[in-house]
């Protein structure tokens, strides 16, 4: 299930999600995860977190010990990229009156998130500022190379492993 917190906290999962966005698969990955970019001074730290969306606000569960939480504590402005597209957001803890509604939302879309510690729930509210540039799809060329390689393999004859073994050929001829 894509909502597992271990996957959200894993550096390998974060790298895989960034690569998915760079391969132009953000429309697919962005249905389950949001790519949160926080400022660490001169660079941007990207992390993936599962989310639920309601009334234009992204609700996320911060993984325990996530490095981007320190960035948000120092500067609550961040960028979020999910299936709706890139957004400039302000991170804030949930208000007490929001908690039951968000708990119900998480119960519907991701039951395992609803069971997490509510102190780790954050709201990422759009600021209305100019959205940040999305993660660039600079690896789209990979699809062309993969298609060309498959075409060459297909046009060069049947791939190895599709021909019967010599022993099978002899038995087929003998019949």
Buried (B, 14 or more C-beta within 10 A) or exposed (E): EEBBBEBBBBEEBBEEBBBBBBBBBBEEBBEBBBBBBBBBEEEBBBBBBBBBBBEEBBBBBBBEEBEBBEBBEEBBBBBBBBBEEBBBBBBEEBEEEBEEEBBEBBEEBBEEBBEBEBEBBBBBBBBEEEBBEEBEEEBEEEEEEEEEEEEEEEEEEEEEEEEEEEEEEEEEEEE
